[in-house]
Amino acid sequence: MNQVRQEGHARGLSRRRFVGLGAGLGAGLGTTLGWPTALQAEPRGLVPATEDGLRIVTEELPPYNFASPQESQRMTGLSTQVVQAVLRQLHLTAPIQSMPWARAYELARLHKDVLIYSIGRSKERESHFKWVGTIAPTDFYLFSHARHPITLRRLEEAKPFQVATVNEDIGEQFLEGQGFVKGFNLQSSVRYEHNYDKLRRGRVDLWIMTELAARYIARRSGDDPDRALHKSLALPELGSAWYMAFGNKTSDAQVERFRLALDEVKRSGLHDHILQQWREGAEPRDLVAHGREPRR
């Protein structure tokens, strides 16, 4: 019975599937063709580098990295606190700038000494970055809304549906590699919260997201994630962790410096402490900013 409802739902979607196809594909091509050319020069709007040339970029991806509700110019979150702990271990101070993911990704890829987080590691990305190490766990799913649950046995069964993605993030790149197409069965956005809003309003059928982030965003929207979200399909192919990384133009010495500092943060127990607090669903204070030092 559930399968019949899903098939009927998919047929209904086919009437709107082609709306905006040309515009969606055009935007995708514009992004693909425009970024590398625009970013060969010194990037505009990026915060000044530190004395040793370091810049740090990320995106709004709660609860991993997002603007503090108290101080909109300060980033917080699970991954952010790990990055801050690494900076403290290195006795560095550097601003963290949030921007749309596609821009952060290209800035880190094309410029030296630009640290990016939380970034997923994939075969397609492997050769474009120098990977510092893992900073937070992930577990990706295709989610549907509990009002209209969709159960999938394999990824191919998701192709008749509309899937919410974020431009150039690892979920979107993965689905495109599996034959999904922006403007056809992928609805690309620049914010994860927008995608949950689309899902709850019935504007998309599926949402690709990590479980921790999906539940957090649902709660921040005033919903009970246990009542709002249905796990349609697990996607273990997307890996199990977010990383810190530099682009290939960054020296090996700089990457190793950060790798050793991250290893020390993990050895000290601070990394596990940060993860545990966020897993418990709280929004803990910034442990590093409040002076908690790794054990030496």
C-alpha positions in Angstrom: 0.0 0.0 0.0 2.8 2.4 0.9 4.5 1.6 -2.5 1.3 2.5 -4.3 1.1 5.8 -2.5 4.7 6.5 -3.3 4.2 5.7 -7.0 1.2 8.0 -7.2 3.1 10.7 -5.5 6.0 10.3 -7.9 3.6 10.6 -10.9 2.2 13.8 -9.5 5.7 15.2 -9.2 6.4 14.5 -12.8 4.1 17.4 -13.8 6.3 19.9 -12.0 9.6 18.3 -12.5 10.5 20.2 -15.6 9.5 23.7 -14.2 12.7 25.8 -14.1 14.8 23.1 -15.7 16.5 25.5 -18.1 17.1 28.1 -15.4 18.4 25.5 -12.9 20.9 24.1 -15.4 21.9 27.5 -16.5 22.7 28.5 -12.9 24.7 25.4 -12.4 26.7 26.1 -15.5 27.3 29.7 -14.4 28.6 28.5 -11.1 30.9 25.9 -12.7 32.3 28.3 -15.3 32.3 31.5 -13.3 34.0 30.5 -10.0 37.5 29.5 -11.1 38.0 32.6 -13.3 36.7 35.0 -10.6 38.8 33.5 -7.9 42.2 33.6 -9.6 42.8 37.1 -8.2 42.8 37.9 -4.5 39.2 37.2 -3.3 37.0 40.1 -2.5 35.1 40.3 0.8 37.4 37.9 2.6 38.5 38.9 6.1 42.1 40.0 6.3 44.6 37.2 6.7 46.5 36.8 10.0 50.2 37.8 10.1 51.2 34.4 8.8 48.6 34.5 6.0 46.0 32.2 7.6 42.3 32.5 6.8 39.5 30.2 7.9 36.3 29.7 6.0 33.1 27.7 6.6 29.3 27.9 6.1 26.1 27.9 8.2 25.6 24.2 9.0 24.1 23.9 12.5 25.0 22.4 14.9 28.5 21.9 13.4 29.2 25.6 12.5 26.8 28.5 12.7 26.7 32.2 13.8 26.3 32.6 17.6 22.7 33.7 18.5 24.3 36.2 21.0 27.1 37.5 18.6 26.2 37.2 14.9 29.8 37.9 13.9 31.2 35.0 15.9 30.9 31.4 14.8 30.1 28.6 17.2 29.1 24.9 16.9 30.6 21.5 17.4 33.2 21.7 14.6 33.9 25.3 15.3 34.9 24.5 18.9 37.2 21.8 17.7 38.9 24.3 15.3 39.1 26.9 18.0 40.8 24.3 20.2 43.4 23.6 17.5 44.1 27.3 17.1 44.6 27.6 20.9 47.0 24.7 20.8 49.0 26.5 18.1 48.8 29.9 20.0 47.0 31.4 17.0 44.1 33.8 16.7 42.3 33.9 13.4 38.7 35.1 12.5 36.4 32.5 11.0 34.3 33.7 8.1 31.0 32.1 7.1 29.8 32.2 3.5 27.9 30.1 1.0 29.5 26.7 0.7 30.4 26.9 -3.0 32.4 30.1 -2.4 34.2 28.7 0.7 35.0 25.5 -1.2 36.6 27.3 -4.1 38.5 29.8 -2.0 40.1 27.0 0.0 40.8 25.0 -3.2 42.4 27.8 -5.2 44.3 29.8 -2.5 47.1 29.0 -0.1 46.7 29.0 3.7 42.8 29.0 3.6 41.6 26.4 6.1 38.1 25.0 5.4 35.8 23.0 7.7 33.4 21.1 8.0 34.2 19.4 4.7 33.4 15.9 3.7 36.1 13.7 2.1 35.3 11.9 -1.1 37.1 10.4 -4.1 36.3 13.4 -6.2 37.7 15.8 -3.6 40.7 13.7 -2.5 43.3 15.2 -4.9 42.1 18.8 -4.5 42.8 19.2 -0.8 45.4 18.4 1.9 43.4 16.8 4.7 44.3 17.8 8.3 42.0 15.3 10.0 38.5 14.4 11.3 36.7 16.9 13.6 33.1 15.6 13.9 31.1 12.4 13.1 28.5 12.3 10.3 25.9 9.8 9.2 24.0 10.9 6.0 20.5 10.0 5.1 17.8 10.9 2.6 15.0 12.1 4.9 11.4 12.5 4.0 8.8 14.2 6.2 6.9 12.0 8.5 3.6 13.3 7.1 4.5 11.8 3.7 7.1 9.0 4.5 9.0 7.5 1.7 10.9 4.3 2.2 13.6 3.5 -0.3 15.5 0.2 -0.8 18.2 1.7 -3.0 19.3 5.1 -4.3 17.9 4.6 -7.8 14.4 4.6 -6.4 14.9 8.2 -5.3 15.2 9.6 -8.8 11.5 10.2 -9.5 11.4 12.5 -6.4 12.5 16.0 -5.8 15.6 16.1 -3.5 16.7 19.2 -1.6 20.5 19.8 -1.7 23.0 22.6 -1.0 25.1 24.0 -3.9 28.4 22.1 -4.3 28.2 20.4 -0.9 29.2 16.7 -0.6 25.6 15.5 -0.7 24.9 17.3 -3.9 28.1 16.2 -5.5 27.5 12.6 -4.5 24.0 12.6 -6.0 25.1 14.2 -9.2 27.7 11.5 -9.5 24.9 9.0 -9.3 23.0 10.5 -12.1 20.8 13.1 -10.4 20.6 16.5 -12.1 20.2 20.0 -10.7 16.9 21.6 -11.8 15.5 18.1 -12.7 15.4 16.0 -9.5 17.7 18.1 -7.4 16.6 21.5 -5.9 19.8 23.2 -5.0 19.9 25.9 -2.2 22.5 27.8 -0.3 21.2 27.1 3.2 20.4 23.9 5.0 17.5 25.5 6.9 15.8 26.4 3.6 15.9 22.8 2.6 14.1 21.7 5.8 11.5 24.4 5.3 10.9 23.1 1.7 10.5 19.6 3.1 8.0 20.5 5.8 6.0 22.6 3.2 5.9 19.7 0.7 8.0 21.6 -1.9 10.5 18.7 -2.0 10.1 15.1 -1.2 13.5 14.2 0.2 16.3 16.0 1.9 20.0 14.8 2.0 21.5 15.6 5.4 23.4 14.2 8.4 21.2 13.0 11.2 22.7 15.3 13.9 22.1 18.4 11.7 18.7 17.3 10.5 17.4 16.8 14.0 19.0 20.1 15.2 17.5 22.1 12.4 14.1 20.5 13.0 14.2 21.4 16.7 15.3 25.0 15.9 12.2 25.2 13.6 9.9 24.3 16.5 9.4 20.6 15.5 10.0 17.4 17.3 12.4 15.6 15.0 11.1 12.2 16.1 7.7 13.2 14.7 8.8 15.3 11.8 11.6 13.2 10.1 11.5 9.8 8.5 14.8 8.1 7.4 14.1 7.1 3.9 17.6 5.7 3.0 21.0 5.5 4.7 23.9 6.7 2.7 27.1 5.2 4.2 28.9 6.0 0.9 29.2 9.6 2.1 31.6 8.6 4.9 31.4 9.0 8.6 33.2 12.3 9.5 33.7 16.0 8.7 37.3 17.2 8.2 39.5 20.2 8.4 41.5 20.8 5.2 43.7 23.1 3.2 43.9 23.4 -0.6 46.9 22.0 -2.5 48.6 25.5 -2.6 49.2 25.3 1.1 52.6 24.0 2.2 52.9 20.5 3.6 54.6 22.1 6.7 51.5 24.2 7.5 49.2 21.2 7.1 51.4 19.0 9.3 51.5 21.8 11.9 47.7 21.8 12.1 47.5 18.0 12.0 49.8 17.6 15.0 47.8 20.2 16.9 44.5 18.4 16.2 46.1 15.1 17.3 47.0 16.8 20.6 43.5 18.2 21.1 42.2 14.6 20.7 44.8 13.1 23.0 44.0 15.7 25.7 40.3 14.6 25.9 39.0 18.0 24.9 37.8 16.7 21.5 35.7 13.9 23.1 34.3 16.4 25.7 33.1 18.8 23.0 31.5 15.9 21.0 29.7 14.5 24.0 28.1 17.9 24.9 26.7 18.4 21.4 25.5 14.8 21.2 23.4 15.5 24.3 21.5 18.1 22.4 22.7 21.1 24.3 24.2 24.3 23.0 27.3 24.3 25.2 29.3 27.4 25.8 32.5 27.8 23.8 34.9 25.8 25.9 38.0 27.2 24.3 36.9 30.8 24.5 36.2 30.3 28.2 39.7 29.2 28.9 39.5 25.4 29.0 43.0 24.3 27.9 43.9 20.8 26.6 45.9 18.8 29.1 49.6 18.8 28.3 
